[in-house]
Amino acid sequence: MREADDLILLFTPPFDKTIADVGYIKGYPPGVRENGGQYTHAATWVAMAFARQGDGDRPFGFYGC
């Protein structure tokens, strides 16, 4: 999470310097979608996870509330 920028990043750092075959994700440029960028659909699951763990107030910050 990069809270200062209000971002929930996936797979950070991006897969741009690895020789490993990580699949289609490596096809996106660094910082785009799942490759080190925010993928909003998945970010929703992060908010739900915090809420289910009992940190119910924290997810509201993810949505600018």
Rosetta constraint file for C-alpha pairs under 8 A:
AtomPair CA 1 CA 7 HARMONIC 6.08 0.50
AtomPair CA 1 CA 8 HARMONIC 4.54 0.50
AtomPair CA 1 CA 9 HARMONIC 5.79 0.50
AtomPair CA 2 CA 6 HARMONIC 6.18 0.50
AtomPair CA 2 CA 7 HARMONIC 5.16 0.50
AtomPair CA 2 CA 8 HARMONIC 6.14 0.50
AtomPair CA 2 CA 9 HARMONIC 7.14 0.50
AtomPair CA 3 CA 7 HARMONIC 6.02 0.50
AtomPair CA 3 CA 8 HARMONIC 7.61 0.50
AtomPair CA 6 CA 62 HARMONIC 6.51 0.50
AtomPair CA 7 CA 38 HARMONIC 6.24 0.50
AtomPair CA 7 CA 62 HARMONIC 7.73 0.50
AtomPair CA 8 CA 37 HARMONIC 7.89 0.50
AtomPair CA 8 CA 38 HARMONIC 5.56 0.50
AtomPair CA 8 CA 39 HARMONIC 7.83 0.50
AtomPair CA 8 CA 43 HARMONIC 6.00 0.50
AtomPair CA 9 CA 34 HARMONIC 7.80 0.50
AtomPair CA 9 CA 36 HARMONIC 5.80 0.50
AtomPair CA 9 CA 37 HARMONIC 5.11 0.50
AtomPair CA 9 CA 38 HARMONIC 4.59 0.50
AtomPair CA 9 CA 39 HARMONIC 7.22 0.50
AtomPair CA 9 CA 43 HARMONIC 7.96 0.50
AtomPair CA 10 CA 33 HARMONIC 7.91 0.50
AtomPair CA 10 CA 34 HARMONIC 5.42 0.50
AtomPair CA 10 CA 35 HARMONIC 6.64 0.50
AtomPair CA 10 CA 36 HARMONIC 5.21 0.50
AtomPair CA 10 CA 37 HARMONIC 5.98 0.50
AtomPair CA 10 CA 38 HARMONIC 6.21 0.50
AtomPair CA 10 CA 39 HARMONIC 7.08 0.50
AtomPair CA 11 CA 15 HARMONIC 7.64 0.50
AtomPair CA 11 CA 34 HARMONIC 6.50 0.50
AtomPair CA 11 CA 35 HARMONIC 5.93 0.50
AtomPair CA 11 CA 36 HARMONIC 5.05 0.50
AtomPair CA 11 CA 37 HARMONIC 7.85 0.50
AtomPair CA 12 CA 35 HARMONIC 7.28 0.50
AtomPair CA 12 CA 36 HARMONIC 4.56 0.50
AtomPair CA 12 CA 37 HARMONIC 7.67 0.50
AtomPair CA 13 CA 35 HARMONIC 7.87 0.50
AtomPair CA 13 CA 36 HARMONIC 5.58 0.50
AtomPair CA 14 CA 30 HARMONIC 5.29 0.50
AtomPair CA 14 CA 31 HARMONIC 6.59 0.50
AtomPair CA 14 CA 35 HARMONIC 4.84 0.50
AtomPair CA 14 CA 36 HARMONIC 4.28 0.50
AtomPair CA 14 CA 37 HARMONIC 7.89 0.50
AtomPair CA 15 CA 22 HARMONIC 7.91 0.50
AtomPair CA 15 CA 25 HARMONIC 7.66 0.50
AtomPair CA 15 CA 26 HARMONIC 5.58 0.50
AtomPair CA 15 CA 30 HARMONIC 6.90 0.50
AtomPair CA 15 CA 35 HARMONIC 6.17 0.50
AtomPair CA 15 CA 36 HARMONIC 7.53 0.50
AtomPair CA 16 CA 26 HARMONIC 6.67 0.50
AtomPair CA 16 CA 29 HARMONIC 7.58 0.50
AtomPair CA 16 CA 30 HARMONIC 6.27 0.50
AtomPair CA 21 CA 26 HARMONIC 7.87 0.50
AtomPair CA 22 CA 26 HARMONIC 6.37 0.50
AtomPair CA 23 CA 27 HARMONIC 7.76 0.50
AtomPair CA 24 CA 28 HARMONIC 7.52 0.50
AtomPair CA 25 CA 34 HARMONIC 6.28 0.50
AtomPair CA 25 CA 35 HARMONIC 5.77 0.50
AtomPair CA 26 CA 35 HARMONIC 6.59 0.50
AtomPair CA 28 CA 32 HARMONIC 6.01 0.50
AtomPair CA 28 CA 33 HARMONIC 7.20 0.50
AtomPair CA 28 CA 34 HARMONIC 7.86 0.50
AtomPair CA 28 CA 35 HARMONIC 6.20 0.50
AtomPair CA 29 CA 35 HARMONIC 6.95 0.50
AtomPair CA 30 CA 35 HARMONIC 5.53 0.50
AtomPair CA 30 CA 36 HARMONIC 5.93 0.50
AtomPair CA 30 CA 37 HARMONIC 7.34 0.50
AtomPair CA 31 CA 35 HARMONIC 5.64 0.50
AtomPair CA 31 CA 36 HARMONIC 4.47 0.50
AtomPair CA 31 CA 37 HARMONIC 4.08 0.50
AtomPair CA 31 CA 38 HARMONIC 7.68 0.50
AtomPair CA 32 CA 36 HARMONIC 6.39 0.50
AtomPair CA 32 CA 37 HARMONIC 4.74 0.50
AtomPair CA 32 CA 38 HARMONIC 7.27 0.50
AtomPair CA 33 CA 37 HARMONIC 4.94 0.50
AtomPair CA 33 CA 38 HARMONIC 5.76 0.50
AtomPair CA 33 CA 39 HARMONIC 4.95 0.50
AtomPair CA 34 CA 38 HARMONIC 6.77 0.50
AtomPair CA 34 CA 39 HARMONIC 5.87 0.50
AtomPair CA 38 CA 43 HARMONIC 7.24 0.50
AtomPair CA 39 CA 43 HARMONIC 6.26 0.50
AtomPair CA 40 CA 44 HARMONIC 6.48 0.50
AtomPair CA 41 CA 45 HARMONIC 7.36 0.50
AtomPair CA 42 CA 46 HARMONIC 6.87 0.50
AtomPair CA 43 CA 47 HARMONIC 6.67 0.50
AtomPair CA 44 CA 48 HARMONIC 6.42 0.50
AtomPair CA 45 CA 49 HARMONIC 6.12 0.50
AtomPair CA 46 CA 50 HARMONIC 6.41 0.50
AtomPair CA 47 CA 51 HARMONIC 6.36 0.50
AtomPair CA 47 CA 58 HARMONIC 7.78 0.50
AtomPair CA 47 CA 59 HARMONIC 4.71 0.50
AtomPair CA 47 CA 60 HARMONIC 7.94 0.50
AtomPair CA 47 CA 62 HARMONIC 7.19 0.50
AtomPair CA 48 CA 52 HARMONIC 6.16 0.50
AtomPair CA 48 CA 59 HARMONIC 7.37 0.50
AtomPair CA 49 CA 53 HARMONIC 6.23 0.50
AtomPair CA 50 CA 54 HARMONIC 6.61 0.50
AtomPair CA 50 CA 55 HARMONIC 5.27 0.50
AtomPair CA 50 CA 56 HARMONIC 6.41 0.50
AtomPair CA 50 CA 58 HARMONIC 7.04 0.50
AtomPair CA 50 CA 59 HARMONIC 6.57 0.50
AtomPair CA 51 CA 55 HARMONIC 5.06 0.50
AtomPair CA 51 CA 56 HARMONIC 4.07 0.50
AtomPair CA 51 CA 57 HARMONIC 7.36 0.50
AtomPair CA 51 CA 58 HARMONIC 7.53 0.50
AtomPair CA 51 CA 59 HARMONIC 6.74 0.50
AtomPair CA 52 CA 56 HARMONIC 7.23 0.50
AtomPair CA 55 CA 59 HARMONIC 7.75 0.50
AtomPair CA 56 CA 60 HARMONIC 7.98 0.50
AtomPair CA 57 CA 61 HARMONIC 7.79 0.50
AtomPair CA 58 CA 62 HARMONIC 7.49 0.50
AtomPair CA 59 CA 63 HARMONIC 7.15 0.50
AtomPair CA 60 CA 64 HARMONIC 6.54 0.50
AtomPair CA 60 CA 65 HARMONIC 5.20 0.50
AtomPair CA 61 CA 65 HARMONIC 5.60 0.50
